[in-house]
Amino acid sequence: MEEILEQYPQLQREDLLAAIAYGAEMSRERFVDLPGSSAA
């Protein structure tokens, strides 16, 4: 996280945390069927 903040000084730590939280929320709502797998 520190490396990103160094490369993008216009961002703040809260911006990165918000992006991570958004990505986590989006991943909860999206499922990908894999070939050869079956739903239990």
URNORCOR-V400830 format. One record per pair of residues at least 6 apart in sequence whose ideal C-beta (glycine too) atoms are under 6 Angstrom apart, sorted by the first residue. I is the first residue (numbers start at 1). J is the second residue. If there is no record, write none. Layout:
I:J
I:J
This chain:
1:16
